[in-house]
Amino acid sequence: MLIRRVTIAILLIAASAAAASFPPINYRHRTLANGLEVYSIEDHATPTVAINVWYRVGSKNDPEGRSGFAHLFEHIMFKATAHMKSEMLDRLTEDVGGMNNAYTHPDRTVYYEVIPSNYLQTLLWAEGDRMGALTVDEANFKSERDVVKEEYRFRVLAPSYGRFNNSLSKDSYAVHPYKRPGIGSIENLDASTLADVQAFHSTYYRPDNAVLIVAGDFDPKQFDTWVDRYLGSVPKPTTEIPRVTVKEPARTEEKHFAEHGANVPLPAVGLTWLIPPAQSDDTEALQVASTILSDGDSSRLYQSLVYKKQLAQSANANADTREDTGLFTVTAVMAGGKKPEDGIAALRQEIDALGAKAVTSAELDKAKNLIITGALRERETNDGKASALGEAITQFHDAAYVNRGLERLQAVTAADVQRVVKKYLVDAKAVVITYTQEAK
Amino acid sequence: MKATFLTAAALSLALHPAIAQVETTPPPPAAPRQLQIPKPVEKTLSNGLRVIVIEKKGVPLVAARLLIKNGGEADPANLAGLADTTASLLTKGTTTKSAEEIARGIEALGATLDTGAGWDESSADVSVMSSKLPQALGFLADVVRHPTFKQEEIDRLRQQNVDALSVAMKQPGRLASFVMAHAIFGTTRYGHYLGGTPESLTRIKRDDIVDFHNEYYRPSNAILILGGDIAPAQAFAIAQERFGGWKGAPEVARVLARANEFPSPHVIVVDMPAAGQAAVVAGRPGLRRADPAYYLSLVTNSILGGGYSSRLNEEIRIKRGLSYGAGSSFDLRRDVGPFTATVQTKNESAGEVAGLVVDELNKLGTTPVEDAELGPRKAVLIGGFGRQLETNAGIVGRIGTLALYGLSLDEINRYISGVQGITAADIQKFAAAHLGGNDASIVIVGDAKKFLPTLQQRFKNVEVIPIDELDVNSPTLRKAK
């Protein structure tokens, strides 16, 4: 028996006097008997539909000694399934004028397609099929593993700052599996087997660990029928879904790391701090802090490090909130001839300043306007709307957050920003990373 | 393990009768729905500025783009990077506002303002909430009309660009594309670097920048395109208010001395022993944007290297696991732009990959494409076109390109039929004339000792330039001894 629950969110975001009113995302929701969560956003502006399947499994679930496996598995999901041969998903999307892709996050793996809307039924069948079973063979597995090794070289080895980006999580977490790089390593990728693939699928790729989100041009009744038929029929296993329970302890001392890369003409520096899980009440204030620090040419890091002091080639801040303990990072690539220690000191100075004195209302409003305009830009497309909703569901455990989050953002005060900067950054312990050219 | 897994699945099949309904083949599509193509409307202000508006309701945002119809192609021979430097400095101070005031003002609106130069155009782009368009266009007009080009800002930008180039020169892919520009264009107008080199940037003086701005930043040499949630009448009124008083300096005809002979093809290896991966690029002169073979070039490239299931990616990634991605493109410009095919692969495979690329280039000219392949590759283009029209920036970009090259804006309504009209015979003839792999230059940047023997088995006259001897300013690409 199907339990049907329909939620329609009609929330008009009342923006601050300075900002425009914000059109909410209206969605429908129901939970199938096999546990699959289904969300849909109807919009007939274009004859396309975006399909997202969000699995609650990410790089943090990489098996021991198999760093990079969740991501390798994501690639394998485009190979043979019960009723599709390898690359058939491309035939059903790309070949008819659609597209498909996927990404692996520390907390989740997301598969998405944008297709002409008359192919919705076809693709719901395909998503149900690959949720049901994979039948990839050894040759295809090995060939795709080689592709992922090339991706590793492309992302980590070839670019000057690939290893630096990898080191941010690696050096920042003491015990949480977030410390392992999602892209893995050549050795760990080589160690993975076809048996690992089947075990991973049966453990995590199941309806009660997935969220289906469809946005665009469809008929809701027809959609419900197809979802029941193709996804409602995927069996729900009786086994437990293993979850990561490790908790990252608070830092007790500042730690310094010296990292190196092969082609590093300008050194880079980074400072990181631990921040609470995305669901924390402090998330929006941390987002505002990171926007004030580094969004645009009027941002504090750009004005100070890049423009006035000319210490850095670029400088960035990021509030990387996750399902579990996240990271606040500030990084800079030094300008030619400038010393990394001066970059670190200047980054600290900006963090301290943000903790010492409340921001002006003009600076606060600027940050909110930038975040809201960015969110609007994301919502221009069906895929962007589906993606915003998926993030609310998986990171914030609340679909309504897709609208409520922007209300919460509007409510952030200057005192909130100052408080979270003091609490999580100024009064906490940093990890400090210096990245330079390795000895030849 | 696999067998065990399948048994478990079979068991659950039996327990869930619902599954019996599931088809083993995909359900067919329903009837397609028609794509709505946006309708541009335009008017020309009395000062000659062409204003184009495309209204698109929905999200309360507008994208605005001001195009100047000259870019890097107008860089004097020894001043590579002049157009880009000029455009980048627009936001760094005007007669009434400092760089910081401009940044703070535009960002207070939640807007972005980006300026830069392409090969044939210089541009200033704004993305903003509809309700704040008048103020944002005020900033756009100010930076285009009244930049001051302070020496302090010129010096700061130069240092930043020189630093950025020092990083770019260490990336195999970036360096390969620099060297390929040399290989394809020599000393013709697209043969230098859009962003300049450390040496050319040092030669650019304030007077060069002021002259470039006076000469090209004129209302009669500009186009303003606005797309999004804005009524045309309102958009025209705002454009009139912000740009109506723009006069610009009187026009002077400048003739740039340029070679017009392309170099003959060659194979160049830049030996970078520390490269984490090799970049392999094949390239040759392609087409002008206004060439009647425009649609032919699109469909041909879609088969060869446009999109995931194109032949290059199929052969190199999907079949052989040799790369994370292989692709190609025609960069269509006012004059003949480049065709390039690009792949990154582990150093050991670079020679094999170069051979595979050349084989695919040759094959298109010798063997006709089957309908079963042609139809899907056209669908890729038509679908991509539709997705581009979903965003304001996409619409403004597409209409802006038509306007820049003096093509009819109505061309946007002919895109789908233009693509659909191409036949397999057209493609074979076109590919034989424009894509023959034996006439392409090859550039590889990587750890040469790992691939040179394989490469030399296939290609004769491979020129190897050690990274320490490379000089991207020199026509020979080598430092003077």
Interface residues (C-beta under 8 A of the other chain):
Chain A: A19 A20 S21 P23 A45 T46 P47 T48 A82 H83 M84 E87 D90 R91 L92 E94 D95 V96 G97 G98 M99 V114 P116 S117 N118 Y119 Q121 T122 W125 A126 G128 G132 A133 T135 K142 S143 E144 R145 D146 V147 K149 E150 E151 R153 F154 V156 L157 A158 P159 S160 G162 L194 A195 Q198 A199 H201 S202 D217 R229 Y230 G232 S233 V234 P235 P237 A262 N263 V264 P265 L266 D295 G296 D297 S298 S299 Y302 Q303 V306 Y307 Q310 Q313 V333 A335 G336 A362 D365 K366 K368 N369 L370 I371 I372 T373 L376 R377 R379 E380 T381 N382 K440
Chain B: M1 K2 F5 L6 A8 A9 S12 L13 L15 H16 A18 I19 Q21 V22 E23 T24 T25 P26 P27 P28 P29 A30 A31 P32 R33 Q34 L35 Q36 G58 V59 P60 L61 T91 A99 E100 I102 A103 R104 I106 E107 A108 L109 G110 A111 T112 S127 V128 M129 S130 S131 K132 R156 Q159 Q160 V162 D163 A164 S166 V167 M169 K170 Q171 P172 G173 M272 A274 A275 G276 Q277 A279 G307 Y308 S309 R317 I318 K319 R320 G321 L322 S323 Y324 Q344 T345 K346 G375 P376 A379 V380 I382 G383 G384 G386 R387 L389 E390 T391 N392
